[in-house]
């Protein structure tokens, strides 16, 4: 197997596993949890999200809740290259890599050129959708040895399905959101049987602010 970065999947969710309400109100984490996440960010080489998270939340994906002298590389998985050119993740605070497919059309090529002129690196792998396994190999070769995976549900599903996650860190807030269409920690098509599913081993848990943090190793 090609070498790949060590991947930590982090999530803040309601007790019923939602990342946000049906109206996309995602105020889940308490201040203590935000600091916990920024400490993880400061210790990894890359932070990875899917394009859905960028379009919904417009995050900066930098370390700004604690003092740190470095920002990890920001990686956005964006198969159809839908990223807005004014997205905050493209600012100059840190390096950004956009992962997209090898599929090509005139508009896409134009946008790639604009992104490159802005100093953004574009990596192409996979047809139809980004080949996550291949992407992990490419990122490892670029010196990215550890990644904090921050969602959303579609990218989380792809990463778990391909067996690319090594560790899971979950903050559970004492809130119930409900809503069958509210985004969950892992979306996608889901495993058909319990035999196929991702198995975890609980390593640690502790109370934080008003919620609880659970830390797991992924059983390989």
GITAUR-V864846 format. One record per residue. OMEGA is omega as a letter, one per 20 degrees, with the letter a starting at -180 (none if undefined). D_FIRST is the distance of its C-alpha to the first C-alpha in Angstrom with 2 decimals. Layout:
[[OMEGA:D_FIRST] [OMEGA:D_FIRST]]
This chain:
[[r:0.00] [r:3.79] [r:6.34] [r:8.64] [r:12.26] [a:13.82] [r:15.62] [r:19.13] [r:20.87] [r:24.58] [r:27.46] [a:31.22] [r:32.72] [a:35.99] [r:36.47] [r:35.98] [a:32.53] [r:33.73] [a:32.63] [r:36.02] [r:39.23] [r:39.97] [r:41.54] [r:38.47] [a:40.09] [r:37.14] [a:39.14] [a:37.28] [r:36.42] [a:39.21] [a:39.56] [a:38.02] [r:34.83] [r:34.64] [r:34.91] [a:32.11] [a:29.78] [r:30.88] [r:30.17] [r:26.52] [a:26.52] [a:27.98] [r:25.18] [r:22.11] [a:21.03] [r:20.96] [a:22.66] [r:21.42] [r:23.68] [a:24.23] [r:27.18] [r:29.25] [r:29.48] [a:30.64] [a:33.21] [a:34.53] [a:34.62] [a:34.44] [r:32.78] [a:32.71] [r:29.49] [r:30.83] [r:31.88] [r:35.60] [r:36.62] [r:36.29] [r:36.91] [a:33.84] [r:33.65] [r:30.39] [r:28.94] [r:25.21] [r:23.90] [a:24.62] [r:22.11] [r:23.60] [a:21.78] [a:24.55] [a:23.87] [a:27.57] [a:28.33] [a:31.05] [r:31.12] [a:34.78] [r:35.52] [r:37.48] [a:34.72] [a:34.86] [r:31.11] [a:31.94] [a:34.52] [a:34.49] [a:33.75] [r:30.05] [r:27.56] [r:26.23] [r:23.31] [r:23.77] [r:20.84] [a:22.33] [r:21.81] [r:22.40] [a:25.53] [r:28.64] [a:32.35] [a:35.09] [a:35.30] [a:31.60] [r:31.70] [a:34.82] [r:33.24] [r:30.17] [r:32.72] [a:34.66] [r:31.63] [r:30.67] [r:34.36] [r:34.18] [r:31.45] [r:28.64] [r:25.29] [r:24.07] [a:20.47] [r:20.17] [r:17.26] [r:17.68] [a:20.94] [r:23.21] [a:21.12] [r:18.53] [a:14.92] [r:13.70] [r:9.91] [r:10.72] [r:13.27] [r:11.21] [a:9.38] [a:12.99] [r:14.57] [r:12.52] [r:13.65] [r:17.08] [r:17.27] [a:16.88] [r:15.26] [a:16.90] [r:18.13] [a:21.03] [a:20.77] [r:24.42] [i:24.46] [a:26.12] [a:25.79] [r:24.17] [r:21.30] [r:20.94] [a:20.71] [a:17.99] [r:15.84] [a:16.62] [a:16.22] [r:12.62] [a:11.92] [a:11.60] [a:14.65] [a:14.95] [r:18.73] [r:21.77] [a:25.14] [r:28.07] [r:31.66] [r:34.01] [a:37.38] [a:40.43] [r:41.01] [a:40.92] [a:40.36] [r:40.34] [a:40.01] [r:37.91] [r:36.91] [a:36.14] [r:32.50] [a:30.41] [r:27.43] [a:25.06] [r:26.49] [a:24.93] [r:25.49] [r:24.55] [a:23.27] [a:25.75] [r:25.80] [r:25.45] [a:23.05] [a:20.48] [r:21.06] [a:19.16] [a:20.56] [r:21.54] [a:23.12] [a:26.10] [a:26.10] [r:29.10] [r:31.83] [r:34.88] [r:37.71] [a:37.59] [a:40.59] [a:41.60] [a:38.21] [r:35.47] [r:31.93] [r:29.31] [a:26.06] [r:23.24] [r:19.83] [r:17.50] [a:17.05] [none:13.54]]
